[in-house]
């Protein structure tokens, strides 16, 4: 019985991680489209492009490069 609960929690965790990944991927797509529009419509607004680029960099490093697992204590023991 305990193994079923453990497997269920792993499955729930996997679904949560996939859902978060999809949300971040969508956010990055929207930001990229916004950057494109700003670059096409108002090229002098490069400051906004830098802010969007830094914001996107943060999410890529945090969620796709898993930098939080390096410094966090929830990693797997090898």
N, C-alpha and C positions, 0 to 999 in steps of 0.2 A: 504493500500500500504506500509506503513512504517513497518508493521509487516512482510510482505513478504521479505523486505530487511533485517530486523533483523534476520529472520529465515535463509535466504540465507547466511548471514555472519556467523551465528552459524554453519551452515553446512560446509561452507568453512573452518572455524576454526577447526572443528572436523576432516575434511579430512587432513588438514595440520598437526595436532597433530598425527594422525594415520600414516601419511607418515613419519614424523620425528621419531616416535617410531619404525617403520619398518627399517628405515635406521640405527638407533642406535642398534637395535637388530642384524642386519646384521654385523655391525662393531664389536659388542661384539663377535659374532660367529667367525669372521675372526681372531680377536685377540686371542681368546681361541685356535683356531687351530694353530696359530703361536706360542703360548706359548707351546702347546703340542710338536710341531716340535723342538723348541729350547730345551725343556727338554729331548727329546729323542736323538737328534743329538749331542748337546753340553751341557751336564749338568753343566760344570763349569761356564756357562754364566748366572748365577742366577741374575746378575744385570739387564739384559734385562727382565727377568721374573718379577722382582719387578717393573720396569718401566711400563710394560704392565698391571700388576695387579693394580697399582695406577691409570693408565689411565682408565681402566675399572671401577674401583671404582668411579671415578669422574662422568662418564656417568651414572652409575646406580643411584647414589645419585641425580644427577641433573635431569635426565629424567624420572626415574621410581619411585623415592621416592618423587618427586615434591618439593624438598627443595627450589627451587626458588620461589614457590608460598607462602611459609611461610614468606619470607622476602620481597617479591615484593608487589606492591600495586594493582595487577590485580586480586586478589582473590574475591570470592563471599562474599557478606555481609549476615550474618545469624542473 
